């Protein structure tokens, strides 16, 4: 299994969280799990709006990057070099984002 960590796609045994990460230190985070069918995210607009709303309510609205849609699109594309779904041999699957 491979994971996106700080913008890089890495094997599970190389994935890590910095001990200074706020979510690690305090346990606060906003999660959104996305469903992909054939490499395309289902109901993207609703997921993005919910993640932004949740992060804002928790006091860290700036944690959701403006280019999140492009990052998701890139990591979900079958033709993308850094794609998580193809790297894990999945065209259909779930994605989880933590902010």
N, C-alpha and C positions, 0 to 999 in steps of 0.2 A: 504494500500500500504506500502511496506517496501523498504528501501534504504540501500545501502552500504555506511557507513560513517567511514572513517579511518580504514577500514578492518572489520568492524562489520556490521551485518545486523540488522537494527533497524526500528521500526514503524515510520511512517511519523511524528507523534507528538514528537518523541524523536530525530529526525534528526536535526542537526544544523551545522553551519559553524562558525569556530573560527573568531572573529573579526580581528585577526592579519593575517588571510589568505590573501595571495597576491591577489588572484582573487577577494576577497571581497573588499579589500582596493582600488585596482586600476582598477578592471574590466577586467584585461587581463586573457584570458583563451583559451585553445584549446578544442574544443568539437568534439566528434565523436559519432554518433548514429549508433548502430549496430542492424541488424535485426536477430531475432532468429526464426528458424523453427524447431519444435519438440525438442526444447532444445538445438539446435546446432546453433552457430553463422554462418551466411551466409557471405562468402567472407572475412574471418578473416584477411588473409595476406594483402589484399588491405587496410582494415580499419586500421590495426596496422601501416603499412608504412605511410599512410596519417597522422595519429595522431602524429607519431614521427617526420615527416617532418614539420608539422605545429608547433609543440612545439619548434623544433630547430629554425625555422624562427622567432619565437617570442622571442627567447633568453632563453628558459628554457627547453632545451632538456633533462636535468637530471631529470625533473619532471615525465617522463614516466618510471615507474619501469621496470626493466629487466624481472620480473616475471609476467608482465601484462597478457600474454597469459594464464598462469596457473590460475591466479585470475579469468579471464573471464571464462575459462573452468570450474573452480570450482563453480562459481556462476551461471553457466548456466546448470549444470548437474542436472538431475532429482533426482539423488541419493545423491547429496551433502547436508549435514546438513545445511549449510549456504547459500543455493541457493536462489537467488532473484526471478527467474522465478517461481519455484515451490512454494515458500513462498507466492507469489501473485497469485497462481493458474493459471499460464500461461505456456504453452509449446511453444507458439508462441508469440512473442512480440518484443519490441524494447528496447535497452539498450543505455544509454547515459553516456559517460565518460567525465569528465571535469578534465583537468590538469592545 
